[in-house]
């Protein structure tokens, strides 16, 4: 079989759609092994399915890694410009099919792999607008100067949030514009939409992505299907559209609408750029210095860890200000020495699973003015979402005497192992851990705290078959939920 050269492939790519691909890669989310994500290439004409590893993902496209022998076997079907279908499984219950064009092929002989850059094929902007009017003559096109805006939430490794503007509304289909192009959108993806309505309650609408429309570098348009809008939301939405967006009551009646509180201001994402990593090191330096863990001659550069390059650093932003960060390490080998075991004479307790079934969290830092904003709880909820969606069984960390009560309050347990920290001499640290089943069983946790911290994720995992409460545990969780419903004002945010 004719061997394809990197030079020829790259030249073809550069001459064709380099701009589109570079735009996509600037907004990608890197996918690591062990996060429960998989992909395959489907050649419909040949009824052929080729397994691949998902390398990165965005609303614009994806990067796949294919075994070089597999590529050579099917190379006539896998060429630049070829349309294929890629199957993406975010987990065992969330699988998506996406039409794509092969935009880049890079062969790495020394690694026996082939990298594919895919550009997703989306709907045309103009054609969609014209068909929208023809199919839905009663659809409401909203004036961008008098907008209906809000947030769209979705789950992908952790909860993502993007500011959106509603462009048009029909009975069951809305066209939205998202202003965060790092938010990955795929057909059939479920969303939860929170609208900025003049009311103290937090209203949301469940929706499903039906089409990802044309996109630009700064925003992307997509259509969602909404099966039903609750009556309370319809009332406030209708009043808002009439009073603020200048929509006629007649149009609302024709759509069956009738006439008539955002609590999370933080954005979670992984640190990707050198500047963001430098900001993380400065935050670490600031936090460690505040509690006396920094030597006088140290600089923020000394806060770098050898495991940082193998880990994901979850960064929390308030607007554009970094306010918290935590390092998540997914060991890919049992021989990898983790931060929390470096100074353990006998290693981890024998009750711990293999390292490849663990996640280590370390270097948790919060900006001082955000320490009393419940941000610590929010960060751990996001960490637990990542944990719950992976194939790992245990989170391991360490805490000094000051932080130990906080870790215990979120369900972590002491492992009975302590050590004098190798960097911060004289500060005793305790190994703590939490098993995947502990939070979802409400183990050693009062009902209201369980409802606040883990009720949502327990429902999510139980629905998807990740956990199977039985007997006493099932009765206990039912009782906890009942107590939570009765005492909701004490733990639910308004």
N, C-alpha and C positions, 0 to 999 in steps of 0.2 A: 504494500500500500504506500502511496506517495506520502512522504513526510512533509508536514507543513512547517515552514520556517517562521520564527518569531518576527523577523524583519518584515516579511510579506504581510503577515497578519496585522502587525501594528500599523503598517503603512495604510492598509485598507481601512483600518479602524480610524486612524487620524483623518483620513480624507473623507470619511462618511459622517460619523455622528459623535465626534470627540466632544463637542460642546455639550450635547445632551448628557453624555456619560459623566463628564466632569462635574456637571451640575448635580447629577444624582449622587455621585460619590461624596460630594461635599456635605450631604445631608444624611448619610447612611448611619445605621445602627449596626455596630459590629456584633456578630453572633459567635459565641464561643461554644466549643464542644462541652457537653454536660449540662446545657441549659434546656434540654428537652425539645429542641427544634430540629426538624429534618426537612429534606427537600428531595424532589425527583423530577427528571425531565420526561415529559410525555410526548411521544411522537404518534399522533392520532392515526395518521395514514398507515402506520406499520403496526398499530396496536402494541407499542413498545414503551416500556417504562425503565428509565435508567436512573439508578440511585446516585445521588450527589450529596455533598456537604454544603450547607448554606453558610456562606462566609460573611456577607453583610446584606442588609435589607433596607429599603426605603420605599416611599410611595412611587418613586420614579423607576425603580428597578431593583436588581439583586446581583450579588456575586456568588457564584457556585464554584466548588472545587470538585473535579472529576478525576478518577484514576486514569492515568495516561493510556494504559492498555485499553480501557473501555472507550476512551475518546477515539483512539485509532481504529477500533473495531467499527465505530459508528460515524466516523468523520465525514462521510458523504452527506449524512443527514444533519450534521452540526457544523455549519459554516456561518461566517459573518453575514448578517442580513437575513438569516433564516428565521422564520416565525415558528415558535414552539409553544408548548404549554408547560408551565412549571407548576408543580404541586408543592405547596408549602404547608407543613404541619407545625403550627406553633406549639401544640401539644397533641396528645392522642385524640382529644375531642374537638380540636379546632384545626380543620384542614381547609385550605383555600386553593382554588385553581386560578391561574393568572396567565393570560396571553402575553407573550413577550417576544422581543426580537433580539437575536444574538448580536451584541454590539462590540464585544472584545473577546479575543482568545489569546491567552498567554501560556506557553508551554514551559514547564520547569523540568528539564530532563533529570537533574540531580535529585529531585524529590519525587519523580515518577508521577507528577500531577499536572493537571491542566486547569487553568483558571478561566471561567466564563464570566463576562460582564453582560448582564441582560438589561434591556430597556423595555419597561412595561408598555404595552400598547393601550392607550386610553381613548375615550370618546373625543370627538371634535367639539370645540367650544361652540362655534356658530351653529352647526347642525343641531346641537342639542337645544339651543335657545329657540330655534325655529320650530322644532318638533314639539317642544314644551308648550308653545302657544297653540299649535294646531290640535294636539291631543287633549290639552287641558285649557280650554278657552277661559275658564273661570279662575285659573291660577293667578295668584297675586304676585306681581313683580314689585319688590320693595325698593324704595328710593335709597341709594347708598348714603345720601345726606341726612336721612331720617332712619337710621338703622335699627334693626332688631338683632341684638348681639347676645353672646353668652359664651359658655365653655362647652367643649365636647370632651368627654372622658372615655377612655378605652383601656383595656388590659393587654399589655404586652411586656412580659417580664416584670413590670411594675406599672402602676396606673399612670398613663400619660394624659396630659391636659393641654388643650389648645384653644386659644381664643377663636371664635367663629363669628361670622356674620351671615344672617339668613338672606339669601338673594331672592328666592321665590317660594311660595307656599301653595300647594294644592291639597286636595282632601287627604291623601295618604303619602304624597311625595314632596319632600322639601329639597331645594338645592342650597347647599351651604358653601361658604368660602372659609377655609382654615388659614390662619396666619402664622402657623408654625409648621413648616414643611418637613421638620424632622419627625413629625407624627406619622407613623406608618399606617396607611389606609389600604385595605384590600376588599374586594367584593365579598359581601356576606359577613363582614366584620360587624360585631355588635357594638353599639355606642350608647352612651348615656349623655343626653344633652341637657344642660342647665341654662336656662334663659335669664337674662337680666330683666326681671320684671319688678315693678314697684310694690313689693310685698316682702314681709319679714321671713316668710317660710321659704324653704329651699325646694323649689319645684324642679322636677326633672322629667324628661321624656325618653323612653327607650326606643331606639331606632336601629336599623340595620343598613349598612352601606350597600346600595344597589349598583352604583356606577362611580368610578373615579374619573372625573372629567378632565379637561385640559388643565395644565398647571404651569405656573411660572416659577421663577427663582424665589419669590417672596411669599407666594400663597398658592393654594390649590383648591379647585372646585370639585365638589362631589355631591352625589344625590343619595338621599337616604329614604328608606321606607318606614313609615310610622303606622303601625296597625291601629293604634288607639291613643287618643290624648285624654287623660283623666279630666273629668268635668271641672274640677277646681282650677286646673291649669287653663282649660279653654276659656273660662270666665276672665281670668286675669290677662291671658294672652289677647283675647278679643278687645278688652278695654285698652290695652297698651297699643295694639295695632290701630285702633280708631283714634285714640287721643294723641299718640306720639308719631306714628308712621303714616298718618293721614290716609288710612285704608277705609274705603266706604263700608258702612254696615251691610249694604246689600251684597257685596262680594263675600263677606263673612257668612252671611246667611246661606248663600249659594254653596258654600263649602261645608255647611253644617256646623259652623263654629258658634253660631249665635252671637248676640251682641252683649255686649256686656253692661338669696342670701348666700352669699358666697362665704364659706368658712375657711377654705384652704387657699391661701395666697402664695403658697410655695410651689416651685417647679422642681421636679426631680429629673435629673438626667446624668448620664455617665460622663466623667471628664474625658475629653478626647484630644484637645489641642495642647501644645506645649504651654501656652499661656494659661489655660485652665489648670493644668497640672502644677504650674508655678504658683497659682493662686491657692491651690490645695496645700502646698508646702508652707505658704505664708500663714494659712489658717491653722495648720498644725503647730507651727512655731508660736503663734499667738496663744493658742490654747494650752500648749505645754508650758510656756513661760508663765502663764497665769497661775498654774498650780505648782510651780517650782520644779519642773522636770527638764529644764534647759540649762546647759552649762553657760557660764557668762560669756565665753568666747564663741559660742555657737551662732550660726546664721540659719536662715530658713532652708538653705540648701542641704543642711545636715539632717533635715527631717525626711529625706528620701529613704525608701526602704528597698532592698533588693527584690522583694516580692511584688513591688508596685507594677513592674512591667508584665507580670504574669497574672495580674488581678484586674478586677473592675473597681473603679473608684466611683461610688455613688455620690454625686454632688447635688446639693440643695441650694436653690437660688430664690431670693426674694427680689423680683424684677431682675436686674443684672448683677446683684450683689451675692457673692458666695457666702452662705450663712452656716453651712454644715457639710461634712463629708465623712464617709466611712468606706473602708477598703474591704471588698469581698474577694476572697481567694478560693478558686475552684481547683483543688489539687488534681492533676492529671496522672499522678504516679504516687504509689505508697512510699516511695523513697524521698519525696519532696519534704524538706524540713520546713515546717510552718513557724511563724513568729512565736506562737504561744508554746511551742515545744522546745525552742532553742536551748533553754536553760533547765529543762527537766532531766534529771539524772536517769530516771527509768522510763521516760517517754509518757505517752498518754495512758490512762487507765485501760486495763484489758477489756472493760465493758464497752469501750468506744469501737465503732465500726472501722472498716478500712478508710484511709484518707480519701480515696476516690468516691466515698459515699458521704463526705463531709464538706461543709463550707466553713471557712474561717472568716470571722469579722474582726477587724482590728483598726486601730488609729481613728477612733470615732472622735470627731472634734466639732464643737458648736461655737459659733461666734457669741461672745459674752452677752450681748444685749438680747439674744434669742434663747437664752437658757431657760427662761420661765414662760415660754410660749407654746408648750406642749409639742415642740418640734422634736424632742427626743423620742416621744411616743410615735409620732408620724414617721420618723426615719426607720424605727424598728418595724413598723407595719409594712413599709416598703421592702425592707430586707426580708421579712417573712413572706411577702408575696413572691419575691424572687426564689426564695427557698422552697416554697410550696409548689412552684411550677417547675422546679428542677427534679432530677431523679435522686436527690441526696436525702439522707435520713437524719443528719445531725448538724447543728450549728455549734461551733466551738469558739470561745473567746476567752479573754482574761480581764479581770477588773481589780483595781486596788480597793482598799477599805472604804474610800469615799464613794466610789461608783458601784460597789457591790450591792447596796440596797436597791438602787435603780434597776440593775440587771435582774435581781430577784423579783421585783415588782412586775416585770413583764414576762415572768414565767421561767427564767433561767435558773439552773440549779448548780450548786457547788459540786465539783467532782472530787473534792477531798485532796486536791493537789495544790500546793502553793510554791512560789519561788521568788527569789530576789531578782528583780528585773535586771537583765544584763546591761541595759542602757541607762536606766534610771536607778542607780545603785541606792540601796537602802529603802526602796519602796516595794513592799511585799505585794505580789499579785496572786489572785486566786483563779484557777481554771474553772470556767463556767460553761455550761452547755444546755441545749434545749433540743429535744427530739421532735420530729415532725408531728407525732401524735399528742404531745403534751398540751399545746395550746388548744387543739381541737377537742380535747377531753376535759378542758377546764381544770387540769390537775393543779392542786394547791393554789387555786385562784378564786377569789370571791366572785359572785354572779355579776355584779355591776361592772367590775373590771374586765371580766371575760366578754361581756356584751360590747363594751367599748373597744377592746383591743382585737378580739378574734371572732366575734360572731359572724361578721360578713365573710371572712375567709373560710370559716368552718362550713358555712352554708355552701360556699363555692366548691370546696373540695368534696363535700358529701354528694353534691349534685353530680359531679363529674366522676364519682367512683374512686377517688383517691383515698378516702377513708370510709370505714364501714362501722359506725357505732352500733353496739349490740348490748343487750341486757341492761345492767345497771348504768353503764355509760350513756346509753340512749335515753333512759329515763332521766338521768341527771341533766343532760343537755336540754331536754324538753322543759324541765323545771327552770333551768337557767334562762331559757328564752322567754318563758312565761313571766318570770320575775322582771326580765328586761323590758317586756312590753308594758307591764304595769308601772314600772318606775322609769319609763323612757325619758321624761324630762331631766332626770338626774345624770344621764350619760349621753344622750343623743345631742349632737350639736345643732343649734338653730341658726 
